[in-house]
Amino acid sequence: MDVKKEIRIMLADNGISQAELARRLGQTPANFNNKMQKANFRISELQEIAQKLGYEYDAVFKKIK
């Protein structure tokens, strides 16, 4: 999964800018942009991002045969 792409799709679907999402998360746009550039998010952050945009994030591990 490309986290940056998924976040950008959710932003576009909601008509929200990356800077606005950063503010909703209590971050500066510059800090959030750095996280996006590196795709450096904790699971809890991904869950909060999803929630702020009206989605649900569920990380799942599946055993490979």
mmCIF file as Biopython writes it, N, C-alpha, C and O atoms, coordinates in Angstrom:
data_model
#
loop_
_atom_site.group_PDB
_atom_site.id
_atom_site.type_symbol
_atom_site.label_atom_id
_atom_site.label_alt_id
_atom_site.label_comp_id
_atom_site.label_asym_id
_atom_site.label_entity_id
_atom_site.label_seq_id
_atom_site.pdbx_PDB_ins_code
_atom_site.Cartn_x
_atom_site.Cartn_y
_atom_site.Cartn_z
_atom_site.occupancy
_atom_site.B_iso_or_equiv
_atom_site.auth_seq_id
_atom_site.auth_asym_id
_atom_site.pdbx_PDB_model_num
ATOM 1   N N  . MET A ? 1  ? 0.846   -1.185  0.000  1.0 0.0 1  A 1 
ATOM 2   C CA . MET A ? 1  ? 0.000   0.000   0.000  1.0 0.0 1  A 1 
ATOM 3   C C  . MET A ? 1  ? 0.887   1.241   0.000  1.0 0.0 1  A 1 
ATOM 4   O O  . MET A ? 1  ? 1.849   1.324   0.763  1.0 0.0 1  A 1 
ATOM 5   N N  . ASP A ? 2  ? 0.567   2.180   -0.837 1.0 0.0 2  A 1 
ATOM 6   C CA . ASP A ? 2  ? 1.262   3.458   -0.872 1.0 0.0 2  A 1 
ATOM 7   C C  . ASP A ? 2  ? 0.472   4.435   -0.001 1.0 0.0 2  A 1 
ATOM 8   O O  . ASP A ? 2  ? -0.556  4.968   -0.418 1.0 0.0 2  A 1 
ATOM 9   N N  . VAL A ? 3  ? 0.967   4.655   1.204  1.0 0.0 3  A 1 
ATOM 10  C CA . VAL A ? 3  ? 0.250   5.473   2.182  1.0 0.0 3  A 1 
ATOM 11  C C  . VAL A ? 3  ? 0.012   6.887   1.667  1.0 0.0 3  A 1 
ATOM 12  O O  . VAL A ? 3  ? -1.082  7.431   1.819  1.0 0.0 3  A 1 
ATOM 13  N N  . LYS A ? 4  ? 1.033   7.481   1.059  1.0 0.0 4  A 1 
ATOM 14  C CA . LYS A ? 4  ? 0.879   8.853   0.550  1.0 0.0 4  A 1 
ATOM 15  C C  . LYS A ? 4  ? -0.245  8.933   -0.473 1.0 0.0 4  A 1 
ATOM 16  O O  . LYS A ? 4  ? -1.057  9.857   -0.441 1.0 0.0 4  A 1 
ATOM 17  N N  . LYS A ? 5  ? -0.289  7.969   -1.375 1.0 0.0 5  A 1 
ATOM 18  C CA . LYS A ? 5  ? -1.327  7.962   -2.409 1.0 0.0 5  A 1 
ATOM 19  C C  . LYS A ? 5  ? -2.708  7.817   -1.793 1.0 0.0 5  A 1 
ATOM 20  O O  . LYS A ? 5  ? -3.643  8.515   -2.188 1.0 0.0 5  A 1 
ATOM 21  N N  . GLU A ? 6  ? -2.843  6.914   -0.826 1.0 0.0 6  A 1 
ATOM 22  C CA . GLU A ? 6  ? -4.126  6.705   -0.159 1.0 0.0 6  A 1 
ATOM 23  C C  . GLU A ? 6  ? -4.600  7.967   0.554  1.0 0.0 6  A 1 
ATOM 24  O O  . GLU A ? 6  ? -5.776  8.320   0.479  1.0 0.0 6  A 1 
ATOM 25  N N  . ILE A ? 7  ? -3.690  8.643   1.240  1.0 0.0 7  A 1 
ATOM 26  C CA . ILE A ? 7  ? -4.059  9.887   1.941  1.0 0.0 7  A 1 
ATOM 27  C C  . ILE A ? 7  ? -4.477  10.947  0.936  1.0 0.0 7  A 1 
ATOM 28  O O  . ILE A ? 7  ? -5.457  11.659  1.154  1.0 0.0 7  A 1 
ATOM 29  N N  . ARG A ? 8  ? -3.746  11.057  -0.154 1.0 0.0 8  A 1 
ATOM 30  C CA . ARG A ? 8  ? -4.096  12.055  -1.180 1.0 0.0 8  A 1 
ATOM 31  C C  . ARG A ? 8  ? -5.465  11.768  -1.796 1.0 0.0 8  A 1 
ATOM 32  O O  . ARG A ? 8  ? -6.221  12.694  -2.087 1.0 0.0 8  A 1 
ATOM 33  N N  . ILE A ? 9  ? -5.781  10.499  -1.993 1.0 0.0 9  A 1 
ATOM 34  C CA . ILE A ? 9  ? -7.100  10.129  -2.524 1.0 0.0 9  A 1 
ATOM 35  C C  . ILE A ? 9  ? -8.193  10.531  -1.546 1.0 0.0 9  A 1 
ATOM 36  O O  . ILE A ? 9  ? -9.213  11.090  -1.949 1.0 0.0 9  A 1 
ATOM 37  N N  . MET A ? 10 ? -7.987  10.251  -0.266 1.0 0.0 10 A 1 
ATOM 38  C CA . MET A ? 10 ? -8.984  10.626  0.746  1.0 0.0 10 A 1 
ATOM 39  C C  . MET A ? 10 ? -9.153  12.138  0.815  1.0 0.0 10 A 1 
ATOM 40  O O  . MET A ? 10 ? -10.269 12.637  0.954  1.0 0.0 10 A 1 
ATOM 41  N N  . LEU A ? 11 ? -8.044  12.865  0.718  1.0 0.0 11 A 1 
ATOM 42  C CA . LEU A ? 11 ? -8.121  14.332  0.726  1.0 0.0 11 A 1 
ATOM 43  C C  . LEU A ? 11 ? -8.937  14.829  -0.468 1.0 0.0 11 A 1 
ATOM 44  O O  . LEU A ? 11 ? -9.816  15.677  -0.315 1.0 0.0 11 A 1 
ATOM 45  N N  . ALA A ? 12 ? -8.642  14.300  -1.651 1.0 0.0 12 A 1 
ATOM 46  C CA . ALA A ? 12 ? -9.357  14.719  -2.854 1.0 0.0 12 A 1 
ATOM 47  C C  . ALA A ? 12 ? -10.841 14.380  -2.761 1.0 0.0 12 A 1 
ATOM 48  O O  . ALA A ? 12 ? -11.690 15.187  -3.142 1.0 0.0 12 A 1 
ATOM 49  N N  . ASP A ? 13 ? -11.155 13.191  -2.256 1.0 0.0 13 A 1 
ATOM 50  C CA . ASP A ? 13 ? -12.556 12.779  -2.118 1.0 0.0 13 A 1 
ATOM 51  C C  . ASP A ? 13 ? -13.336 13.693  -1.184 1.0 0.0 13 A 1 
ATOM 52  O O  . ASP A ? 13 ? -14.547 13.857  -1.332 1.0 0.0 13 A 1 
ATOM 53  N N  . ASN A ? 14 ? -12.637 14.287  -0.226 1.0 0.0 14 A 1 
ATOM 54  C CA . ASN A ? 14 ? -13.281 15.165  0.752  1.0 0.0 14 A 1 
ATOM 55  C C  . ASN A ? 14 ? -13.101 16.650  0.441  1.0 0.0 14 A 1 
ATOM 56  O O  . ASN A ? 14 ? -13.637 17.502  1.150  1.0 0.0 14 A 1 
ATOM 57  N N  . GLY A ? 15 ? -12.350 16.962  -0.614 1.0 0.0 15 A 1 
ATOM 58  C CA . GLY A ? 15 ? -12.122 18.358  -0.970 1.0 0.0 15 A 1 
ATOM 59  C C  . GLY A ? 15 ? -11.355 19.122  0.110  1.0 0.0 15 A 1 
ATOM 60  O O  . GLY A ? 15 ? -11.600 20.306  0.343  1.0 0.0 15 A 1 
ATOM 61  N N  . ILE A ? 16 ? -10.426 18.425  0.761  1.0 0.0 16 A 1 
ATOM 62  C CA . ILE A ? 16 ? -9.652  19.026  1.852  1.0 0.0 16 A 1 
ATOM 63  C C  . ILE A ? 16 ? -8.186  19.091  1.425  1.0 0.0 16 A 1 
ATOM 64  O O  . ILE A ? 16 ? -7.669  18.156  0.813  1.0 0.0 16 A 1 
ATOM 65  N N  . SER A ? 17 ? -7.532  20.180  1.745  1.0 0.0 17 A 1 
ATOM 66  C CA . SER A ? 17 ? -6.114  20.313  1.431  1.0 0.0 17 A 1 
ATOM 67  C C  . SER A ? 17 ? -5.274  19.594  2.484  1.0 0.0 17 A 1 
ATOM 68  O O  . SER A ? 17 ? -5.740  19.305  3.586  1.0 0.0 17 A 1 
ATOM 69  N N  . GLN A ? 18 ? -4.045  19.318  2.122  1.0 0.0 18 A 1 
ATOM 70  C CA . GLN A ? 18 ? -3.116  18.700  3.053  1.0 0.0 18 A 1 
ATOM 71  C C  . GLN A ? 18 ? -2.880  19.616  4.245  1.0 0.0 18 A 1 
ATOM 72  O O  . GLN A ? 18 ? -2.765  19.149  5.378  1.0 0.0 18 A 1 
ATOM 73  N N  . ALA A ? 19 ? -2.806  20.921  3.992  1.0 0.0 19 A 1 
ATOM 74  C CA . ALA A ? 19 ? -2.606  21.888  5.078  1.0 0.0 19 A 1 
ATOM 75  C C  . ALA A ? 19 ? -3.788  21.883  6.042  1.0 0.0 19 A 1 
ATOM 76  O O  . ALA A ? 19 ? -3.601  21.987  7.255  1.0 0.0 19 A 1 
ATOM 77  N N  . GLU A ? 20 ? -4.998  21.764  5.512  1.0 0.0 20 A 1 
ATOM 78  C CA . GLU A ? 20 ? -6.184  21.725  6.370  1.0 0.0 20 A 1 
ATOM 79  C C  . GLU A ? 20 ? -6.181  20.453  7.216  1.0 0.0 20 A 1 
ATOM 80  O O  . GLU A ? 20 ? -6.522  20.500  8.398  1.0 0.0 20 A 1 
ATOM 81  N N  . LEU A ? 21 ? -5.808  19.340  6.638  1.0 0.0 21 A 1 
ATOM 82  C CA . LEU A ? 21 ? -5.726  18.107  7.409  1.0 0.0 21 A 1 
ATOM 83  C C  . LEU A ? 21 ? -4.703  18.259  8.526  1.0 0.0 21 A 1 
ATOM 84  O O  . LEU A ? 21 ? -4.946  17.838  9.657  1.0 0.0 21 A 1 
ATOM 85  N N  . ALA A ? 22 ? -3.570  18.855  8.214  1.0 0.0 22 A 1 
ATOM 86  C CA . ALA A ? 22 ? -2.538  19.076  9.239  1.0 0.0 22 A 1 
ATOM 87  C C  . ALA A ? 22 ? -3.116  19.865  10.406 1.0 0.0 22 A 1 
ATOM 88  O O  . ALA A ? 22 ? -2.897  19.508  11.564 1.0 0.0 22 A 1 
ATOM 89  N N  . ARG A ? 23 ? -3.852  20.935  10.111 1.0 0.0 23 A 1 
ATOM 90  C CA . ARG A ? 23 ? -4.458  21.740  11.180 1.0 0.0 23 A 1 
ATOM 91  C C  . ARG A ? 23 ? -5.450  20.913  11.989 1.0 0.0 23 A 1 
ATOM 92  O O  . ARG A ? 23 ? -5.497  21.029  13.214 1.0 0.0 23 A 1 
ATOM 93  N N  . ARG A ? 24 ? -6.240  20.082  11.320 1.0 0.0 24 A 1 
ATOM 94  C CA . ARG A ? 24 ? -7.209  19.230  12.027 1.0 0.0 24 A 1 
ATOM 95  C C  . ARG A ? 24 ? -6.515  18.222  12.939 1.0 0.0 24 A 1 
ATOM 96  O O  . ARG A ? 24 ? -7.081  17.779  13.939 1.0 0.0 24 A 1 
ATOM 97  N N  . LEU A ? 25 ? -5.290  17.870  12.583 1.0 0.0 25 A 1 
ATOM 98  C CA . LEU A ? 25 ? -4.515  16.928  13.384 1.0 0.0 25 A 1 
ATOM 99  C C  . LEU A ? 25 ? -3.690  17.628  14.466 1.0 0.0 25 A 1 
ATOM 100 O O  . LEU A ? 25 ? -3.025  16.973  15.269 1.0 0.0 25 A 1 
ATOM 101 N N  . GLY A ? 26 ? -3.740  18.956  14.480 1.0 0.0 26 A 1 
ATOM 102 C CA . GLY A ? 26 ? -2.971  19.720  15.462 1.0 0.0 26 A 1 
ATOM 103 C C  . GLY A ? 26 ? -1.497  19.818  15.123 1.0 0.0 26 A 1 
ATOM 104 O O  . GLY A ? 26 ? -0.659  19.985  16.010 1.0 0.0 26 A 1 
ATOM 105 N N  . GLN A ? 27 ? -1.178  19.713  13.839 1.0 0.0 27 A 1 
ATOM 106 C CA . GLN A ? 27 ? 0.203   19.800  13.371 1.0 0.0 27 A 1 
ATOM 107 C C  . GLN A ? 27 ? 0.360   21.010  12.470 1.0 0.0 27 A 1 
ATOM 108 O O  . GLN A ? 27 ? -0.620  21.551  11.959 1.0 0.0 27 A 1 
ATOM 109 N N  . THR A ? 28 ? 1.590   21.423  12.281 1.0 0.0 28 A 1 
ATOM 110 C CA . THR A ? 28 ? 1.836   22.468  11.302 1.0 0.0 28 A 1 
ATOM 111 C C  . THR A ? 28 ? 1.823   21.825  9.920  1.0 0.0 28 A 1 
ATOM 112 O O  . THR A ? 28 ? 2.173   20.652  9.781  1.0 0.0 28 A 1 
ATOM 113 N N  . PRO A ? 29 ? 1.427   22.575  8.903  1.0 0.0 29 A 1 
ATOM 114 C CA . PRO A ? 29 ? 1.477   22.031  7.544  1.0 0.0 29 A 1 
ATOM 115 C C  . PRO A ? 29 ? 2.880   21.553  7.163  1.0 0.0 29 A 1 
ATOM 116 O O  . PRO A ? 29 ? 3.019   20.546  6.469  1.0 0.0 29 A 1 
ATOM 117 N N  . ALA A ? 30 ? 3.918   22.262  7.608  1.0 0.0 30 A 1 
ATOM 118 C CA . ALA A ? 30 ? 5.297   21.865  7.281  1.0 0.0 30 A 1 
ATOM 119 C C  . ALA A ? 30 ? 5.643   20.518  7.903  1.0 0.0 30 A 1 
ATOM 120 O O  . ALA A ? 30 ? 6.261   19.677  7.250  1.0 0.0 30 A 1 
ATOM 121 N N  . ASN A ? 31 ? 5.255   20.302  9.156  1.0 0.0 31 A 1 
ATOM 122 C CA . ASN A ? 31 ? 5.527   19.032  9.819  1.0 0.0 31 A 1 
ATOM 123 C C  . ASN A ? 31 ? 4.797   17.889  9.122  1.0 0.0 31 A 1 
ATOM 124 O O  . ASN A ? 31 ? 5.367   16.823  8.891  1.0 0.0 31 A 1 
ATOM 125 N N  . PHE A ? 32 ? 3.532   18.123  8.793  1.0 0.0 32 A 1 
ATOM 126 C CA . PHE A ? 32 ? 2.764   17.073  8.126  1.0 0.0 32 A 1 
ATOM 127 C C  . PHE A ? 32 ? 3.338   16.789  6.744  1.0 0.0 32 A 1 
ATOM 128 O O  . PHE A ? 32 ? 3.394   15.633  6.326  1.0 0.0 32 A 1 
ATOM 129 N N  . ASN A ? 33 ? 3.759   17.813  6.039  1.0 0.0 33 A 1 
ATOM 130 C CA . ASN A ? 33 ? 4.373   17.632  4.723  1.0 0.0 33 A 1 
ATOM 131 C C  . ASN A ? 33 ? 5.628   16.768  4.824  1.0 0.0 33 A 1 
ATOM 132 O O  . ASN A ? 33 ? 5.862   15.913  3.970  1.0 0.0 33 A 1 
ATOM 133 N N  . ASN A ? 34 ? 6.433   16.986  5.862  1.0 0.0 34 A 1 
ATOM 134 C CA . ASN A ? 34 ? 7.627   16.158  6.065  1.0 0.0 34 A 1 
ATOM 135 C C  . ASN A ? 34 ? 7.249   14.702  6.274  1.0 0.0 34 A 1 
ATOM 136 O O  . ASN A ? 34 ? 7.899   13.807  5.734  1.0 0.0 34 A 1 
ATOM 137 N N  . LYS A ? 35 ? 6.206   14.457  7.053  1.0 0.0 35 A 1 
ATOM 138 C CA . LYS A ? 35 ? 5.748   13.086  7.277  1.0 0.0 35 A 1 
ATOM 139 C C  . LYS A ? 35 ? 5.263   12.469  5.966  1.0 0.0 35 A 1 
ATOM 140 O O  . LYS A ? 35 ? 5.529   11.299  5.691  1.0 0.0 35 A 1 
ATOM 141 N N  . MET A ? 36 ? 4.558   13.251  5.163  1.0 0.0 36 A 1 
ATOM 142 C CA . MET A ? 36 ? 4.076   12.752  3.875  1.0 0.0 36 A 1 
ATOM 143 C C  . MET A ? 36 ? 5.248   12.422  2.947  1.0 0.0 36 A 1 
ATOM 144 O O  . MET A ? 36 ? 5.232   11.398  2.264  1.0 0.0 36 A 1 
ATOM 145 N N  . GLN A ? 37 ? 6.249   13.276  2.924  1.0 0.0 37 A 1 
ATOM 146 C CA . GLN A ? 37 ? 7.403   13.042  2.048  1.0 0.0 37 A 1 
ATOM 147 C C  . GLN A ? 37 ? 8.086   11.719  2.378  1.0 0.0 37 A 1 
ATOM 148 O O  . GLN A ? 37 ? 8.517   10.991  1.483  1.0 0.0 37 A 1 
ATOM 149 N N  . LYS A ? 38 ? 8.179   11.417  3.668  1.0 0.0 38 A 1 
ATOM 150 C CA . LYS A ? 38 ? 8.857   10.203  4.112  1.0 0.0 38 A 1 
ATOM 151 C C  . LYS A ? 38 ? 7.908   9.022   4.296  1.0 0.0 38 A 1 
ATOM 152 O O  . LYS A ? 38 ? 8.347   7.895   4.522  1.0 0.0 38 A 1 
ATOM 153 N N  . ALA A ? 39 ? 6.597   9.286   4.198  1.0 0.0 39 A 1 
ATOM 154 C CA . ALA A ? 39 ? 5.574   8.270   4.492  1.0 0.0 39 A 1 
ATOM 155 C C  . ALA A ? 39 ? 5.867   7.649   5.855  1.0 0.0 39 A 1 
ATOM 156 O O  . ALA A ? 39 ? 5.849   6.431   6.029  1.0 0.0 39 A 1 
ATOM 157 N N  . ASN A ? 40 ? 6.139   8.536   6.816  1.0 0.0 40 A 1 
ATOM 158 C CA . ASN A ? 40 ? 6.579   8.135   8.146  1.0 0.0 40 A 1 
ATOM 159 C C  . ASN A ? 40 ? 5.451   8.349   9.152  1.0 0.0 40 A 1 
ATOM 160 O O  . ASN A ? 40 ? 5.403   9.371   9.837  1.0 0.0 40 A 1 
ATOM 161 N N  . PHE A ? 41 ? 4.547   7.378   9.232  1.0 0.0 41 A 1 
ATOM 162 C CA . PHE A ? 41 ? 3.388   7.495   10.113 1.0 0.0 41 A 1 
ATOM 163 C C  . PHE A ? 41 ? 3.298   6.288   11.035 1.0 0.0 41 A 1 
ATOM 164 O O  . PHE A ? 41 ? 3.539   5.156   10.616 1.0 0.0 41 A 1 
ATOM 165 N N  . ARG A ? 42 ? 2.951   6.535   12.289 1.0 0.0 42 A 1 
ATOM 166 C CA . ARG A ? 42 ? 2.618   5.443   13.202 1.0 0.0 42 A 1 
ATOM 167 C C  . ARG A ? 42 ? 1.199   4.977   12.867 1.0 0.0 42 A 1 
ATOM 168 O O  . ARG A ? 42 ? 0.428   5.713   12.251 1.0 0.0 42 A 1 
ATOM 169 N N  . ILE A ? 43 ? 0.864   3.763   13.274 1.0 0.0 43 A 1 
ATOM 170 C CA . ILE A ? 43 ? -0.477  3.241   13.021 1.0 0.0 43 A 1 
ATOM 171 C C  . ILE A ? 43 ? -1.517  4.142   13.667 1.0 0.0 43 A 1 
ATOM 172 O O  . ILE A ? 43 ? -2.569  4.398   13.081 1.0 0.0 43 A 1 
ATOM 173 N N  . SER A ? 44 ? -1.232  4.621   14.862 1.0 0.0 44 A 1 
ATOM 174 C CA . SER A ? 44 ? -2.188  5.504   15.543 1.0 0.0 44 A 1 
ATOM 175 C C  . SER A ? 44 ? -2.419  6.787   14.750 1.0 0.0 44 A 1 
ATOM 176 O O  . SER A ? 44 ? -3.529  7.320   14.745 1.0 0.0 44 A 1 
ATOM 177 N N  . GLU A ? 45 ? -1.387  7.283   14.084 1.0 0.0 45 A 1 
ATOM 178 C CA . GLU A ? 45 ? -1.538  8.485   13.256 1.0 0.0 45 A 1 
ATOM 179 C C  . GLU A ? 45 ? -2.395  8.188   12.032 1.0 0.0 45 A 1 
ATOM 180 O O  . GLU A ? 45 ? -3.238  9.000   11.649 1.0 0.0 45 A 1 
ATOM 181 N N  . LEU A ? 46 ? -2.183  7.032   11.420 1.0 0.0 46 A 1 
ATOM 182 C CA . LEU A ? 46 ? -2.993  6.654   10.259 1.0 0.0 46 A 1 
ATOM 183 C C  . LEU A ? 46 ? -4.457  6.495   10.649 1.0 0.0 46 A 1 
ATOM 184 O O  . LEU A ? 46 ? -5.352  6.865   9.889  1.0 0.0 46 A 1 
ATOM 185 N N  . GLN A ? 47 ? -4.697  5.952   11.820 1.0 0.0 47 A 1 
ATOM 186 C CA . GLN A ? 47 ? -6.070  5.814   12.307 1.0 0.0 47 A 1 
ATOM 187 C C  . GLN A ? 47 ? -6.705  7.183   12.523 1.0 0.0 47 A 1 
ATOM 188 O O  . GLN A ? 47 ? -7.873  7.385   12.191 1.0 0.0 47 A 1 
ATOM 189 N N  . GLU A ? 48 ? -5.942  8.126   13.079 1.0 0.0 48 A 1 
ATOM 190 C CA . GLU A ? 48 ? -6.474  9.477   13.306 1.0 0.0 48 A 1 
ATOM 191 C C  . GLU A ? 48 ? -6.724  10.192  11.985 1.0 0.0 48 A 1 
ATOM 192 O O  . GLU A ? 48 ? -7.744  10.864  11.833 1.0 0.0 48 A 1 
ATOM 193 N N  . ILE A ? 49 ? -5.821  10.060  11.040 1.0 0.0 49 A 1 
ATOM 194 C CA . ILE A ? 49 ? -6.004  10.672  9.720  1.0 0.0 49 A 1 
ATOM 195 C C  . ILE A ? 49 ? -7.282  10.142  9.083  1.0 0.0 49 A 1 
ATOM 196 O O  . ILE A ? 49 ? -8.106  10.910  8.587  1.0 0.0 49 A 1 
ATOM 197 N N  . ALA A ? 50 ? -7.434  8.830   9.104  1.0 0.0 50 A 1 
ATOM 198 C CA . ALA A ? 50 ? -8.626  8.216   8.524  1.0 0.0 50 A 1 
ATOM 199 C C  . ALA A ? 50 ? -9.886  8.749   9.198  1.0 0.0 50 A 1 
ATOM 200 O O  . ALA A ? 50 ? -10.852 9.103   8.523  1.0 0.0 50 A 1 
ATOM 201 N N  . GLN A ? 51 ? -9.876  8.805   10.507 1.0 0.0 51 A 1 
ATOM 202 C CA . GLN A ? 51 ? -11.042 9.268   11.264 1.0 0.0 51 A 1 
ATOM 203 C C  . GLN A ? 51 ? -11.389 10.713  10.915 1.0 0.0 51 A 1 
ATOM 204 O O  . GLN A ? 51 ? -12.561 11.049  10.745 1.0 0.0 51 A 1 
ATOM 205 N N  . LYS A ? 52 ? -10.375 11.564  10.809 1.0 0.0 52 A 1 
ATOM 206 C CA . LYS A ? 52 ? -10.611 12.978  10.491 1.0 0.0 52 A 1 
ATOM 207 C C  . LYS A ? 52 ? -11.206 13.149  9.095  1.0 0.0 52 A 1 
ATOM 208 O O  . LYS A ? 52 ? -11.865 14.149  8.812  1.0 0.0 52 A 1 
ATOM 209 N N  . LEU A ? 53 ? -10.968 12.164  8.226  1.0 0.0 53 A 1 
ATOM 210 C CA . LEU A ? 53 ? -11.459 12.248  6.855  1.0 0.0 53 A 1 
ATOM 211 C C  . LEU A ? 53 ? -12.692 11.380  6.612  1.0 0.0 53 A 1 
ATOM 212 O O  . LEU A ? 53 ? -13.153 11.250  5.478  1.0 0.0 53 A 1 
ATOM 213 N N  . GLY A ? 54 ? -13.220 10.790  7.679  1.0 0.0 54 A 1 
ATOM 214 C CA . GLY A ? 54 ? -14.439 9.996   7.556  1.0 0.0 54 A 1 
ATOM 215 C C  . GLY A ? 54 ? -14.211 8.580   7.083  1.0 0.0 54 A 1 
ATOM 216 O O  . GLY A ? 54 ? -15.096 7.972   6.480  1.0 0.0 54 A 1 
ATOM 217 N N  . TYR A ? 55 ? -13.035 8.050   7.351  1.0 0.0 55 A 1 
ATOM 218 C CA . TYR A ? 55 ? -12.686 6.684   6.961  1.0 0.0 55 A 1 
ATOM 219 C C  . TYR A ? 55 ? -12.304 5.897   8.204  1.0 0.0 55 A 1 
ATOM 220 O O  . TYR A ? 55 ? -12.280 6.421   9.317  1.0 0.0 55 A 1 
ATOM 221 N N  . GLU A ? 56 ? -12.008 4.633   7.981  1.0 0.0 56 A 1 
ATOM 222 C CA . GLU A ? 56 ? -11.538 3.759   9.041  1.0 0.0 56 A 1 
ATOM 223 C C  . GLU A ? 56 ? -10.251 3.111   8.562  1.0 0.0 56 A 1 
ATOM 224 O O  . GLU A ? 56 ? -10.178 2.645   7.425  1.0 0.0 56 A 1 
ATOM 225 N N  . TYR A ? 57 ? -9.239  3.075   9.414  1.0 0.0 57 A 1 
ATOM 226 C CA . TYR A ? 57 ? -7.975  2.412   9.068  1.0 0.0 57 A 1 
ATOM 227 C C  . TYR A ? 57 ? -7.859  1.153   9.902  1.0 0.0 57 A 1 
ATOM 228 O O  . TYR A ? 57 ? -8.020  1.181   11.122 1.0 0.0 57 A 1 
ATOM 229 N N  . ASP A ? 58 ? -7.578  0.050   9.231  1.0 0.0 58 A 1 
ATOM 230 C CA . ASP A ? 58 ? -7.450  -1.223  9.911  1.0 0.0 58 A 1 
ATOM 231 C C  . ASP A ? 58 ? -6.241  -1.960  9.334  1.0 0.0 58 A 1 
ATOM 232 O O  . ASP A ? 58 ? -6.297  -2.487  8.223  1.0 0.0 58 A 1 
ATOM 233 N N  . ALA A ? 59 ? -5.157  -1.992  10.093 1.0 0.0 59 A 1 
ATOM 234 C CA . ALA A ? 59 ? -3.956  -2.714  9.644  1.0 0.0 59 A 1 
ATOM 235 C C  . ALA A ? 59 ? -4.146  -4.192  9.938  1.0 0.0 59 A 1 
ATOM 236 O O  . ALA A ? 59 ? -4.539  -4.569  11.042 1.0 0.0 59 A 1 
ATOM 237 N N  . VAL A ? 60 ? -3.866  -5.026  8.947  1.0 0.0 60 A 1 
ATOM 238 C CA . VAL A ? 60 ? -4.094  -6.459  9.091  1.0 0.0 60 A 1 
ATOM 239 C C  . VAL A ? 60 ? -2.859  -7.214  8.615  1.0 0.0 60 A 1 
ATOM 240 O O  . VAL A ? 60 ? -2.304  -6.920  7.556  1.0 0.0 60 A 1 
ATOM 241 N N  . PHE A ? 61 ? -2.443  -8.182  9.406  1.0 0.0 61 A 1 
ATOM 242 C CA . PHE A ? 61 ? -1.406  -9.095  8.978  1.0 0.0 61 A 1 
ATOM 243 C C  . PHE A ? 61 ? -2.083  -10.380 8.515  1.0 0.0 61 A 1 
ATOM 244 O O  . PHE A ? 61 ? -2.993  -10.887 9.170  1.0 0.0 61 A 1 
ATOM 245 N N  . LYS A ? 62 ? -1.631  -10.893 7.390  1.0 0.0 62 A 1 
ATOM 246 C CA . LYS A ? 62 ? -2.155  -12.159 6.869  1.0 0.0 62 A 1 
ATOM 247 C C  . LYS A ? 62 ? -1.003  -13.102 6.636  1.0 0.0 62 A 1 
ATOM 248 O O  . LYS A ? 62 ? 0.024   -12.714 6.080  1.0 0.0 62 A 1 
ATOM 249 N N  . LYS A ? 63 ? -1.168  -14.341 7.059  1.0 0.0 63 A 1 
ATOM 250 C CA . LYS A ? 63 ? -0.112  -15.333 6.882  1.0 0.0 63 A 1 
ATOM 251 C C  . LYS A ? 63 ? -0.012  -15.740 5.412  1.0 0.0 63 A 1 
ATOM 252 O O  . LYS A ? 63 ? -1.011  -16.001 4.742  1.0 0.0 63 A 1 
ATOM 253 N N  . ILE A ? 64 ? 1.211   -15.781 4.950  1.0 0.0 64 A 1 
ATOM 254 C CA . ILE A ? 64 ? 1.501   -16.192 3.578  1.0 0.0 64 A 1 
ATOM 255 C C  . ILE A ? 64 ? 1.802   -17.684 3.602  1.0 0.0 64 A 1 
ATOM 256 O O  . ILE A ? 64 ? 2.560   -18.153 4.451  1.0 0.0 64 A 1 
ATOM 257 N N  . LYS A ? 65 ? 1.223   -18.415 2.692  1.0 0.0 65 A 1 
ATOM 258 C CA . LYS A ? 65 ? 1.436   -19.862 2.633  1.0 0.0 65 A 1 
ATOM 259 C C  . LYS A ? 65 ? 2.781   -20.214 2.078  1.0 0.0 65 A 1 
ATOM 260 O O  . LYS A ? 65 ? 3.112   -21.394 1.965  1.0 0.0 65 A 1 
#
